[in-house]
Amino acid sequence: MSEAAFVNDARVMSKGQVTIPKNVREALGVEAGDRVTFVVDGRDVRVVNSTVYALMRFQEQMKGEAAAAGLFSEEDVAEWITRSRREEASE
């Protein structure tokens, strides 16, 4: 386990609500009003910061797309952005 690993528990209320313990909220980087995602894998459940989870999913979906578009370095991306902006400006 990593250094940040710990165990904490919470009581499930009659409506299925759970208060996320403070140290868990801090570890997830969530505050009041933020959203969390429950990832269920068999009988295991992970609670993750929804923003972080969405970004991870997006990165997974986009994997390989840059190479397919011929973008292999930051310079390639910068050149593509410059070309795109010039094309938009000329329209």
DSSP file (Angstrom, degrees, kcal/mol; ACC not computed):
  #  RESIDUE AA STRUCTURE BP1 BP2  ACC     N-H-->O    O-->H-N    N-H-->O    O-->H-N    TCO  KAPPA ALPHA  PHI   PSI    X-CA   Y-CA   Z-CA
    1    1 A M              0   0    0      0, 0.0     2,-0.0     0, 0.0     0, 0.0   0.000 360.0 360.0 360.0 152.7    0.0    0.0    0.0
    2    2 A S    >   -     0   0    0      1,-0.1     3,-1.5     2,-0.0     0, 0.0  -0.275 360.0-103.1 -77.4 169.4    1.1    3.6   -0.6
    3    3 A E  T 3  S+     0   0    0      1,-0.3    -1,-0.1    -2,-0.0     0, 0.0   0.819 120.8  56.3 -61.6 -31.6    1.9    6.0    2.2
    4    4 A A  T 3  S+     0   0    0      2,-0.0    -1,-0.3    23,-0.0     2,-0.2   0.468  80.9 118.5 -82.3  -0.6   -1.4    7.7    1.8
    5    5 A A    <   +     0   0    0     -3,-1.5     2,-0.3     2,-0.0     0, 0.0  -0.453  33.5 147.2 -71.7 135.9   -3.4    4.5    2.3
    6    6 A F        -     0   0    0     -2,-0.2     2,-0.4     2,-0.0    -2,-0.0  -0.969  38.9-124.5-157.6 166.7   -5.8    4.4    5.3
    7    7 A V        +     0   0    0     -2,-0.3     2,-0.3     2,-0.0    -2,-0.0  -0.952  30.4 162.6-120.0 137.7   -9.1    3.0    6.3
    8    8 A N        -     0   0    0     -2,-0.4     2,-0.3     2,-0.0    -2,-0.0  -0.977  16.9-154.0-146.9 156.0  -12.1    4.9    7.6
    9    9 A D        -     0   0    0     -2,-0.3     2,-0.3    11,-0.0    -2,-0.0  -0.878   5.6-167.7-131.4 165.9  -15.7    4.0    7.9
   10   10 A A        -     0   0    0     -2,-0.3     2,-0.3    10,-0.0    10,-0.1  -0.983  27.3-108.2-149.1 154.0  -19.1    5.8    8.0
   11   11 A R        -     0   0    0     -2,-0.3     2,-0.5     8,-0.1     8,-0.5  -0.672  26.0-131.6 -87.3 137.8  -22.6    4.9    8.9
   12   12 A V        -     0   0    0     -2,-0.3     6,-0.2     6,-0.1     5,-0.1  -0.795  26.4-142.7 -88.2 124.6  -25.2    4.6    6.2
   13   13 A M    >   -     0   0    0      4,-2.9     3,-2.3    -2,-0.5    -1,-0.0  -0.259  30.9 -90.6 -83.6 174.0  -28.4    6.6    7.1
   14   14 A S  T 3  S+     0   0    0      1,-0.3    -1,-0.1     2,-0.1    -2,-0.0   0.776 127.4  48.7 -59.3 -29.8  -31.9    5.5    6.4
   15   15 A K  T 3  S-     0   0    0      2,-0.1    -1,-0.3     0, 0.0    -2,-0.0   0.271 123.9-101.3 -93.4  11.2  -32.0    7.3    3.0
   16   16 A G  S <  S+     0   0    0     -3,-2.3     2,-0.2     1,-0.3    -2,-0.1   0.547  74.8 146.6  83.7   7.1  -28.7    5.8    2.0
   17   17 A Q        -     0   0    0     -5,-0.1    -4,-2.9     2,-0.0     2,-0.4  -0.516  27.0-170.0 -81.9 146.5  -26.7    8.9    2.8
   18   18 A V        -     0   0    0     -6,-0.2     2,-0.6    -2,-0.2    -6,-0.1  -0.998  20.0-135.1-133.9 136.1  -23.2    8.8    4.0
   19   19 A T        -     0   0    0     -8,-0.5    -8,-0.1    -2,-0.4     3,-0.0  -0.828  25.3-132.8 -88.6 122.9  -21.0   11.6    5.4
   20   20 A I        -     0   0    0     -2,-0.6     5,-0.1     1,-0.1   -10,-0.0  -0.646  29.2-113.4 -76.8 122.2  -17.6   11.3    3.9
   21   21 A P    >>  -     0   0    0      0, 0.0     4,-2.5     0, 0.0     3,-0.7  -0.176  22.9-114.8 -56.5 149.0  -15.0   11.6    6.7
   22   22 A K  H 3> S+     0   0    0      1,-0.3     4,-2.6     2,-0.2     5,-0.2   0.880 114.6  51.8 -55.0 -45.1  -12.9   14.8    6.7
   23   23 A N  H 3> S+     0   0    0      1,-0.2     4,-1.8     2,-0.2    -1,-0.3   0.832 111.1  48.8 -66.2 -29.1   -9.6   12.9    6.1
   24   24 A V  H <> S+     0   0    0     -3,-0.7     4,-2.2     2,-0.2    -2,-0.2   0.910 110.2  50.7 -73.1 -43.0  -11.2   11.1    3.1
   25   25 A R  H  X>S+     0   0    0     -4,-2.5     5,-2.3     1,-0.2     4,-1.3   0.915 111.5  48.9 -58.7 -42.4  -12.5   14.3    1.6
   26   26 A E  H  <5S+     0   0    0     -4,-2.6    -1,-0.2     1,-0.2    -2,-0.2   0.912 110.2  50.3 -64.2 -41.9   -9.1   15.8    2.0
   27   27 A A  H  <5S+     0   0    0     -4,-1.8    -1,-0.2     1,-0.2    -2,-0.2   0.858 114.9  44.3 -64.3 -35.0   -7.4   12.8    0.3
   28   28 A L  H  <5S-     0   0    0     -4,-2.2    -1,-0.2     2,-0.1    -2,-0.2   0.664 108.3-126.2 -81.4 -17.7   -9.9   13.1   -2.6
   29   29 A G  T  <5 +     0   0    0     -4,-1.3     2,-0.4     1,-0.3    -3,-0.2   0.848  60.4 142.7  72.8  34.1   -9.6   16.8   -2.9
   30   30 A V      < -     0   0    0     -5,-2.3    -1,-0.3    -6,-0.2     2,-0.2  -0.850  26.8-177.3-111.7 147.9  -13.3   17.4   -2.5
   31   31 A E    >   -     0   0    0     -2,-0.4     3,-2.5     1,-0.1    -5,-0.0  -0.761  47.5 -54.2-128.9 174.8  -15.1   20.2   -0.7
   32   32 A A  T 3  S+     0   0    0      1,-0.3    -1,-0.1    -2,-0.2     3,-0.1  -0.273 126.8  21.4 -52.9 131.4  -18.7   21.1    0.0
   33   33 A G  T 3  S+     0   0    0      1,-0.4    -1,-0.3    -3,-0.0     2,-0.0   0.163  96.0 119.8  93.4 -17.5  -20.7   21.2   -3.3
   34   34 A D    <   -     0   0    0     -3,-2.5    -1,-0.4     1,-0.1     2,-0.3  -0.286  60.0-123.1 -73.0 165.8  -18.2   19.0   -5.2
   35   35 A R        -     0   0    0     -3,-0.1    15,-1.9    -2,-0.0    16,-0.4  -0.839  18.2-159.7-111.4 149.9  -19.2   15.8   -6.8
   36   36 A V  E     -A   49   0A   0     -2,-0.3     2,-0.4    13,-0.2    13,-0.2  -0.909  10.1-140.2-122.7 155.4  -17.9   12.3   -6.2
   37   37 A T  E     -A   48   0A   0     11,-3.1    11,-2.6    -2,-0.3     2,-0.6  -0.944   7.1-143.8-116.9 136.6  -18.2    9.2   -8.5
   38   38 A F  E     -A   47   0A   0     -2,-0.4     2,-0.7     9,-0.2     9,-0.2  -0.894  12.8-163.7-100.0 118.8  -18.8    5.7   -7.2
   39   39 A V  E     -A   46   0A   0      7,-3.0     7,-2.5    -2,-0.6     2,-0.5  -0.911   7.6-160.9-105.5 112.6  -16.9    3.1   -9.3
   40   40 A V  E     +A   45   0A   0     -2,-0.7     2,-0.4     5,-0.2     5,-0.2  -0.833  15.8 173.5-100.9 126.2  -18.3   -0.4   -8.6
   41   41 A D  E >   -A   44   0A   0      3,-3.2     3,-2.1    -2,-0.5     2,-0.5  -0.857  67.0 -59.2-132.2  94.8  -16.2   -3.4   -9.5
   42   42 A G  T 3  S-     0   0    0     -2,-0.4     0, 0.0     1,-0.3     0, 0.0  -0.566 120.3 -18.9  67.4-121.1  -17.8   -6.6   -8.3
   43   43 A R  T 3  S+     0   0    0     -2,-0.5     2,-0.4    -3,-0.1    -1,-0.3   0.385 122.0  93.1 -98.5   2.4  -18.2   -6.2   -4.6
   44   44 A D  E <   -A   41   0A   0     -3,-2.1    -3,-3.2     2,-0.0     2,-0.4  -0.772  55.1-167.7 -97.8 141.8  -15.5   -3.4   -4.4
   45   45 A V  E     -A   40   0A   0     -2,-0.4     2,-0.4    -5,-0.2    -5,-0.2  -0.996   3.9-163.9-130.2 131.6  -16.5    0.3   -4.6
   46   46 A R  E     -A   39   0A   0     -7,-2.5    -7,-3.0    -2,-0.4     2,-0.6  -0.929   9.3-150.3-110.8 139.7  -14.1    3.2   -5.1
   47   47 A V  E     +A   38   0A   0     -2,-0.4     2,-0.3    -9,-0.2    -9,-0.2  -0.951  26.7 174.6-106.8 122.4  -15.1    6.8   -4.3
   48   48 A V  E     -A   37   0A   0    -11,-2.6   -11,-3.1    -2,-0.6     2,-0.3  -0.911  41.9 -93.6-129.6 154.7  -13.3    9.2   -6.6
   49   49 A N  E  >  -A   36   0A   0     -2,-0.3     4,-2.7   -13,-0.2   -13,-0.2  -0.520  36.4-140.0 -62.8 123.2  -13.4   12.9   -7.2
   50   50 A S  H  > S+     0   0    0    -15,-1.9     4,-2.6    -2,-0.3     5,-0.2   0.857  99.1  51.9 -60.1 -38.0  -15.7   13.3  -10.2
   51   51 A T  H  > S+     0   0    0    -16,-0.4     4,-2.1     2,-0.2    -1,-0.2   0.934 112.6  44.6 -64.9 -45.8  -13.6   15.9  -11.9
   52   52 A V  H  > S+     0   0    0      1,-0.2     4,-2.3     2,-0.2    -2,-0.2   0.905 114.0  50.6 -64.5 -41.4  -10.5   13.8  -11.7
   53   53 A Y  H  X S+     0   0    0     -4,-2.7     4,-2.5     2,-0.2    -2,-0.2   0.915 109.4  50.3 -63.9 -43.5  -12.4   10.7  -12.8
   54   54 A A  H  X S+     0   0    0     -4,-2.6     4,-2.4     1,-0.2    -1,-0.2   0.902 111.1  49.3 -62.4 -41.0  -13.9   12.5  -15.9
   55   55 A L  H  X S+     0   0    0     -4,-2.1     4,-2.6     2,-0.2    -1,-0.2   0.908 110.4  50.5 -65.1 -41.5  -10.4   13.7  -16.9
   56   56 A M  H  X S+     0   0    0     -4,-2.3     4,-2.2     2,-0.2    -2,-0.2   0.916 111.5  48.0 -61.7 -43.7   -8.9   10.2  -16.5
   57   57 A R  H  X S+     0   0    0     -4,-2.5     4,-2.4     2,-0.2    -2,-0.2   0.910 111.3  50.6 -63.6 -42.4  -11.7    8.8  -18.7
   58   58 A F  H  X S+     0   0    0     -4,-2.4     4,-2.0     1,-0.2    -2,-0.2   0.926 109.7  50.3 -61.3 -45.2  -11.2   11.5  -21.3
   59   59 A Q  H  X S+     0   0    0     -4,-2.6     4,-0.7     1,-0.2    -1,-0.2   0.898 110.3  50.4 -60.9 -40.5   -7.5   10.8  -21.4
   60   60 A E  H >< S+     0   0    0     -4,-2.2     3,-0.7     1,-0.2    -1,-0.2   0.918 111.4  48.1 -61.7 -43.4   -8.2    7.1  -21.9
   61   61 A Q  H 3< S+     0   0    0     -4,-2.4    -1,-0.2     1,-0.2    -2,-0.2   0.819 114.0  46.4 -68.2 -30.7  -10.6    7.8  -24.7
   62   62 A M  H >X S+     0   0    0     -4,-2.0     3,-2.4    -5,-0.2     4,-0.5   0.502  80.3 129.9 -90.6  -4.7   -8.1   10.2  -26.4
   63   63 A K  T << S+     0   0    0     -4,-0.7    -3,-0.1    -3,-0.7    -4,-0.0  -0.269  80.1   9.8 -55.3 127.0   -5.1    7.9  -26.1
   64   64 A G  T 3> S+     0   0    0      1,-0.0     4,-2.0     4,-0.0    -1,-0.3   0.233  97.7 106.3  89.2 -14.0   -3.4    7.5  -29.5
   65   65 A E  H <> S+     0   0    0     -3,-2.4     4,-1.5     2,-0.2     6,-0.2   0.875  76.6  53.2 -68.1 -37.2   -5.4   10.3  -31.1
   66   66 A A  H  <>S+     0   0    0     -4,-0.5     5,-3.2     2,-0.2     3,-0.3   0.938 110.5  46.9 -62.9 -46.0   -2.5   12.8  -31.1
   67   67 A A  H >45S+     0   0    0      1,-0.2     3,-1.5     3,-0.2    -1,-0.2   0.901 109.4  54.4 -62.4 -39.9   -0.2   10.3  -32.9
   68   68 A A  H 3<5S+     0   0    0     -4,-2.0    -1,-0.2     1,-0.3    -2,-0.2   0.818 109.2  48.8 -63.2 -29.4   -3.0    9.5  -35.4
   69   69 A A  T 3<5S-     0   0    0     -4,-1.5    -1,-0.3    -3,-0.3    -2,-0.2   0.413 123.0-106.9 -89.7   1.3   -3.2   13.2  -36.2
   70   70 A G  T < 5S+     0   0    0     -3,-1.5     2,-0.8    -4,-0.3    -3,-0.2   0.694  75.1 138.0  83.3  18.7    0.6   13.4  -36.5
   71   71 A L      < +     0   0    0     -5,-3.2    -1,-0.2    -6,-0.2    -2,-0.1  -0.866   9.5 150.6-102.3 107.3    1.2   15.3  -33.3
   72   72 A F        +     0   0    0     -2,-0.8     2,-0.3    -3,-0.1    -1,-0.1   0.528  60.2  26.9-114.9 -10.2    4.2   13.8  -31.6
   73   73 A S  S  > S-     0   0    0      1,-0.1     4,-1.8     0, 0.0     5,-0.1  -0.914  81.9-102.8-145.0 170.4    5.7   16.7  -29.6
   74   74 A E  H  > S+     0   0    0     -2,-0.3     4,-2.7     1,-0.2     5,-0.2   0.851 122.3  57.2 -64.0 -33.3    4.7   20.0  -27.9
   75   75 A E  H  > S+     0   0    0      2,-0.2     4,-2.6     1,-0.2    -1,-0.2   0.903 103.9  52.1 -64.0 -40.7    6.1   21.8  -30.9
   76   76 A D  H  > S+     0   0    0      2,-0.2     4,-2.3     1,-0.2    -1,-0.2   0.918 111.4  47.2 -59.5 -43.7    3.8   19.8  -33.2
   77   77 A V  H  X S+     0   0    0     -4,-1.8     4,-2.6     2,-0.2    -2,-0.2   0.925 111.2  50.7 -64.8 -45.0    0.8   20.9  -31.1
   78   78 A A  H  X S+     0   0    0     -4,-2.7     4,-2.4     1,-0.2    -2,-0.2   0.907 111.3  48.5 -60.1 -42.6    1.9   24.5  -31.0
   79   79 A E  H  X S+     0   0    0     -4,-2.6     4,-2.6     2,-0.2    -1,-0.2   0.901 110.6  51.1 -64.2 -41.0    2.3   24.5  -34.8
   80   80 A W  H  X S+     0   0    0     -4,-2.3     4,-2.6     2,-0.2    -2,-0.2   0.915 110.6  48.9 -62.2 -43.3   -1.1   22.9  -35.2
   81   81 A I  H  X S+     0   0    0     -4,-2.6     4,-2.6     2,-0.2     5,-0.2   0.931 111.3  49.7 -62.0 -45.6   -2.7   25.6  -33.0
   82   82 A T  H  X S+     0   0    0     -4,-2.4     4,-2.3     1,-0.2    -2,-0.2   0.930 112.4  47.1 -59.8 -46.8   -1.0   28.4  -34.9
   83   83 A R  H  X S+     0   0    0     -4,-2.6     4,-2.5     1,-0.2    -1,-0.2   0.921 112.3  50.5 -60.3 -44.2   -2.2   27.0  -38.3
   84   84 A S  H  X S+     0   0    0     -4,-2.6     4,-2.4     1,-0.2    -2,-0.2   0.909 110.6  48.6 -62.3 -42.5   -5.7   26.6  -36.9
   85   85 A R  H  X S+     0   0    0     -4,-2.6     4,-2.4     2,-0.2    -1,-0.2   0.899 111.1  50.1 -65.0 -39.8   -5.8   30.2  -35.6
   86   86 A R  H  X S+     0   0    0     -4,-2.3     4,-1.7    -5,-0.2    -2,-0.2   0.916 110.6  50.0 -64.7 -41.1   -4.5   31.5  -38.9
   87   87 A E  H  X S+     0   0    0     -4,-2.5     4,-0.7     1,-0.2    -2,-0.2   0.911 111.8  48.0 -63.3 -42.1   -7.2   29.5  -40.8
   88   88 A E  H >< S+     0   0    0     -4,-2.4     3,-0.8     1,-0.2    -1,-0.2   0.904 110.7  51.5 -64.5 -40.7   -9.9   30.8  -38.5
   89   89 A A  H 3< S+     0   0    0     -4,-2.4    -1,-0.2     1,-0.2    -2,-0.2   0.823 107.8  52.4 -67.0 -31.3   -8.7   34.4  -38.9
   90   90 A S  H 3<        0   0    0     -4,-1.7    -1,-0.2     1,-0.2    -2,-0.2   0.617 360.0 360.0 -81.5 -11.9   -8.7   34.1  -42.7
   91   91 A E    <<        0   0    0     -3,-0.8    -1,-0.2    -4,-0.7    -2,-0.2   0.476 360.0 360.0 -79.7 360.0  -12.3   32.9  -42.8
